[in-house]
Amino acid sequence: MPELTAVQREVLRALVDTAVPALPVEPDPTGFWSTPGSATGAHELLEQFLATVLPEADFLGIQQLLDGMATLGFQHQERAAREAILGSASALAPEAAVAIQTLRGGACLFANAIPDAQGKNPFWAQYGYPGPQQAPPTDEPHITPYIPSDGEVLETDIVVIGSGAGGGTIAGVASSAGKDVVVLEIGGASSERDYQQLEVVAGAALMYKGGIALTADSNVGLLAGATLGGGTTINWQNCVAPSAAVRQEWEREHGLTDVEGPEFDRHLEAVLARMGANQDCSNLNGPHQRMVEGAKALGWSCHTATLNVDPAKHRPEMAGYTQFGDVTGAKRGTLTTYLRDAYDAGARILCHTKALRVLHENGRATGVEATYTDPQTLETRTVTVHAKDVVVAAGALETPAVLLRSGIGGPAVGQHLRLHPSSGMFGVYEDDQQAWWGPPQAAVMDEYRDLGDGYGLLVEGSQYYPGVFAFQLALTNGKKHKELMSRFANMCDLLFITRDHGGGSVTLDEHGEAVHTYSLDDPRDQEQVRKGLRVLAELHLAAGAQELWLNTPTAPGFRRGEDLEAWLTSLYEKPFGAGGIAMGSAHQMGSARMGTDPATSVADATGELHDTKGVWIGDTSAFPTPSGANPMLTCMALAHRTAEHLTGVRAASPSAPVLDDTVSA
Ligand SMILES: Cc1cc2nc3c(=O)[nH]c(=O)nc-3n(C[C@H](O)[C@H](O)[C@H](O)COP(=O)(O)OP(=O)(O)OC[C@H]3O[C@@H](n4cnc5c(N)ncnc54)[C@H](O)[C@@H]3O)c2cc1C
């Protein structure tokens, strides 16, 4: 691992204390003002992050920047002089500005996320955030993964790559239908006893690329799960049904006969029932109360969310930690439903196991070649699984990479990547919003779901994370950042997700690893992003927000009474993505899609590859177009349908839950 020199370290520490300064403010009962960022060890974690995550050339660039600052004596200057140096350095070149803002963001993130020896962070008391609240239980996990020996060859009926929403569902349904199943999951196995309710720990352990992934063009941040249960282990449990327009489009334009009518309702109901989805746990925290009040004031449509959460185990004061792993056991993702069904029926589940390629002969699947990595020693072992059927469900970011490495799937592999590009806005209110309490998503504002052509946007809530939010509010002046964060308790973050019209792609780099590109240049999508920013601003203001801030620290804030149109126009002038309004995606879809034409789709309308029999697409990659709804439910219903096609067995019907979609009060 590359290291900084002693002087570079001193400069980095001074930079952290410029981004998160100690300020002489009285009274200071919690020590919020007098504590500098470095008191948390943020400079050390930032260095570790830079050394492990950045490519070597970028790390060298940071070293050069720090050396340049050292020659100006940055580390010995007063705060105001340090700010001036950062300002001048940022003005030198766009690359320098990006590097400095990245360092500021990292400083703010780690300073607000690192716990002390008591498991608390010194800034949280100011925010009224309790931090970790419950010691994890000591219960043994239900699932014990199968550990392969080096060179082991497993024989099975079906091998499933990926254990998330799609792969987990297919493994469970196929096992219940009497098939022998092997699941290969690149992430580790986790259970309630591993969850410490800390974002720094959870990001590294449970998320794709440690929670820090970006498209190659830096346009869109990518969030996905990488653990047993995939996205369903870390997600926000919002079960949003696909609209009638999307189902019609998939049936009529992409040949998925039966998705428009009652057959697909049956699949949706089956997975909702297995997850025990309900509306009893959708407690409205401050941000959701503001969303509902704003929507009411504006006459906009707003609905209670349906969550796959067990009401018997649900505790609203713990629900806000769900992305860090749900310590209560209330979350009913595939880890606690379909993967258990598979395991209990005898499926072998391999973790830390990366599927390299699908094996095939004469246009027919024969198995999978994979590598197991021992999490302690990092020693690797080769594993081969022989099977008549292979389900590729590695998520829409990685499924195309598996297919491309295998040389199957045809010309559409990796094309049509959709991301539901999303952005967020903080409203600052007069009172404490207790945004950490309650589920991240408890209501959905869907007034603009269809802007006339089946495309549009949804407004939803967000997981509460002081580190990530501080990163998003890392203003280009440390004093201003700290002043803003002093009112963090009064903030509500709301997001919009757009149903994207344009798209991106997944290709392979020289090492055979996935490269994601997404240009964000589709005029229809840009219009939706503009609409999303306006809708968030109007909603917050109707609910009483006094100030508005984007999740983009370089964008100006807005104060009630100022000219809203002028502010929105100034935002619209910025690019969307790299160098402009920050965009993110927790919804990746469509990169190995289903359809009737082998030139524009990878799998046929049953989910089986056009060009290789016995290979099935089991995840969100299979969506012909974006779902326009949070994808988990649609993915699982489609996977349920694919599993029936694969096994030839109609799944037993669990009893359907009652879904009361009344407008929230
Ligand atoms: C923070 C967050 C919150 C979300 N909240 C919601 C929500 O409230 N409602 C909703 O509907 N959706 C939500 N989503 C999205 C939802 O979780 C995903 O759309 C869904 O999980 C995708 O299912 P999938 O099967 O396509 O992929 P995943 O669930 O991502 O599963 C893919 C699995 O494959 C594994 N894998 C990857 N490559 C390989 C390989 N080569 N070999 C073996 N294994 C591999 C991965 O580690 C992963 O576990 C959220 C997502 C995030 C990140």
The ligand as a Gaussian input file, in Angstrom:
#p B3LYP/6-31G(d) Opt

LIG

0 1
 C      -28.882000       1.699000      -0.465000
 C      -29.903000       1.036000      -1.328000
 C      -31.255000       1.130000      -1.006000
 C      -32.207000       0.536000      -1.820000
 N      -33.521000       0.573000      -1.446000
 C      -34.446000      -0.071000      -2.198000
 C      -35.804000      -0.107000      -1.798000
 O      -36.182000       0.411000      -0.745000
 N      -36.692000      -0.737000      -2.620000
 C      -36.302000      -1.320000      -3.797000
 O      -37.158000      -1.832000      -4.513000
 N      -35.013000      -1.315000      -4.176000
 C      -34.082000      -0.729000      -3.406000
 N      -32.776000      -0.756000      -3.761000
 C      -32.409000      -1.453000      -5.011000
 C      -32.485000      -2.955000      -4.875000
 O      -31.885000      -3.393000      -3.691000
 C      -31.810000      -3.575000      -6.087000
 O      -32.428000      -3.058000      -7.251000
 C      -31.918000      -5.069000      -6.097000
 O      -31.325000      -5.642000      -4.963000
 C      -31.227000      -5.612000      -7.355000
 O      -31.352000      -7.012000      -7.359000
 P      -30.361000      -7.870000      -8.248000
 O      -30.692000      -9.279000      -8.014000
 O      -30.386000      -7.342000      -9.630000
 O      -28.900000      -7.528000      -7.706000
 P      -28.335000      -7.537000      -6.231000
 O      -29.416000      -7.579000      -5.231000
 O      -27.369000      -6.410000      -6.168000
 O      -27.550000      -8.921000      -6.147000
 C      -26.432000      -9.202000      -6.945000
 C      -25.459000     -10.030000      -6.113000
 O      -24.486000     -10.590000      -6.977000
 C      -23.225000     -10.571000      -6.318000
 N      -22.185000     -10.651000      -7.363000
 C      -21.752000      -9.678000      -8.181000
 N      -20.819000     -10.158000      -9.017000
 C      -20.662000     -11.462000      -8.726000
 C      -19.837000     -12.504000      -9.261000
 N      -19.028000     -12.299000     -10.308000
 N      -19.919000     -13.731000      -8.694000
 C      -20.752000     -13.970000      -7.631000
 N      -21.547000     -13.012000      -7.101000
 C      -21.519000     -11.782000      -7.664000
 C      -23.257000      -9.270000      -5.552000
 O      -22.330000      -9.274000      -4.495000
 C      -24.703000      -9.219000      -5.090000
 O      -24.859000      -9.781000      -3.814000
 C      -31.805000      -0.176000      -2.977000
 C      -30.447000      -0.283000      -3.298000
 C      -29.499000       0.315000      -2.476000
 C      -28.059000       0.185000      -2.843000

